[in-house]
Amino acid sequence: MTDKPVKPKPLGPIPAGYGSLDGELEIGGHPASYWAAKAGKTPLFVYSRDLLDGRVAQLRAALPDRVGLNYAVKANPYLPVVQHMHGLVDGFDIASAGELAITNKAGIDPAKISFAGPGKRDDELEAAIAAGVTLNCESEGEGRRALAIGERIGKAPRIAMRVNPSFELKGSGMKMGGGAKQFGVDADKVPELARELIEAGAEWRGLHIFTGSQALSAEAIIEAQANVLKLAAKLANDIGHGLPKLNMGGGFGIPYFPGDEPLDLAAVGAALSERVAKLPDALADTDLCLELGRYLAGEAGVYLTRIVDRKASHGATYLITDGGLHHQLAASGNFGTVVRRNYPLAIANRYNESANDVVNVVGCLCTPLDRLADKAELPRADVGDLVAVFCAGAYGATASPSDFLGHGPAAEILV
Ligand SMILES: *Cc1c(COP(=O)(O)O)cnc(C)c1O
């Protein structure tokens, strides 16, 4: 049998802000191998303060001052990252009592925190109400349980209504609005429930309208934001109480795959500035915010994993690493993608060498699902070299099954 030459598959685009130092990928002013040595182990997530700062600065420059920024903790709940974001953003969105424990540890004022998510347990509601966190109410049942718990502990719950809108964020990777959903209260049922909760003594905090995630189209985001503002104004009128706050959702995406283009942030900011300059009366005194996860943290993180073996099989070359889908489920193509495509990836310690080899980069798990790159064109690499997987700052470490196969969690470091 003769082996045909392998046709390479493209890799996703390496995010802006990464350069080289001493021939290696540079992160936070040092070569990648420096951080691997400093952590004392691989695999390792390296998150960059500079890149987190830079992204927030870009957002502040593009968005109107009137619109605040919230960080969605689920994207990256690593405590040093959350603590760092504390100095950068205006508020935090959590989705469990576990995340509340993290924001507490980070010393974040509960008045800056809102708690969304279906299926909040009574003990979670109690912890949030006692702390003074705003509950983004997801259902009639949850609203009434919150009131009863507030009464029992002698503290009025702070409640915003999470709305399930009839529209969605077009082209988003994960749709969380439009039609039947487990999230939020259907828009037409919001006014009655909001009035019931307010009249029963809840501290009214306004609305939360999240329409989707991972959108790269400015046009789609602009349209969704226009719809959100229109719906919020209508609901405020129907409820008969002004909105102290409107969480407009987010959905800003980052390029992961070949052909993905970065979001045109300037266009989104310009359109939002125009709308904010002529808000309907119902929103004149409302605090506005966006909630972002991956757009803030995703590109600021790199996953470093070391090559353990290099082998050939039927003409294909495999670089087998000490990492894999147990830390980077999304890069393996098993976290919400239909067709597997390659994430951006590089040989970190041969960052400037020319790509003259076509290889499959795989993890160490005993399952064929554990692939980090298929038919990637990379510099020739061997045992001991470091593979960098980009876009690892969000939905990496905690969105992957790190117990699967018993290799244990990756190290994490904020630099
Ligand atoms: C997951 C989630 C986010 C963050 O989404 P990203 O795509 O990471 O920006 C924000 N808000 C809510 C309600 C979420 O569920």
The ligand as a MOL file (V3000), in Angstrom:
LIG
                    3D

  0  0  0     0  0            999 V3000
M  V30 BEGIN CTAB
M  V30 COUNTS 15 15 0 0 0
M  V30 BEGIN ATOM
M  V30 1 C -23.0250 31.8510 29.4240 0
M  V30 2 C -23.6760 33.1240 29.6360 0
M  V30 3 C -22.9830 34.3130 29.3650 0
M  V30 4 C -21.6070 34.3430 28.7890 0
M  V30 5 O -21.6110 33.9490 27.4590 0
M  V30 6 P -20.3230 34.2090 26.5570 0
M  V30 7 O -20.6370 33.5810 25.2580 0
M  V30 8 O -19.1710 33.5790 27.2350 0
M  V30 9 O -20.1510 35.6810 26.4690 0
M  V30 10 C -23.6160 35.5020 29.6580 0
M  V30 11 N -24.8540 35.5100 30.1740 0
M  V30 12 C -25.5590 34.3870 30.4310 0
M  V30 13 C -26.9090 34.4770 30.9950 0
M  V30 14 C -24.9980 33.1670 30.1640 0
M  V30 15 O -25.6870 32.0570 30.3960 0
M  V30 END ATOM
M  V30 BEGIN BOND
M  V30 1 1 1 2
M  V30 2 1 2 3
M  V30 3 2 2 14
M  V30 4 1 3 4
M  V30 5 2 3 10
M  V30 6 1 4 5
M  V30 7 1 5 6
M  V30 8 2 6 7
M  V30 9 1 6 8
M  V30 10 1 6 9
M  V30 11 1 10 11
M  V30 12 2 11 12
M  V30 13 1 12 13
M  V30 14 1 12 14
M  V30 15 1 14 15
M  V30 END BOND
M  V30 END CTAB
M  END
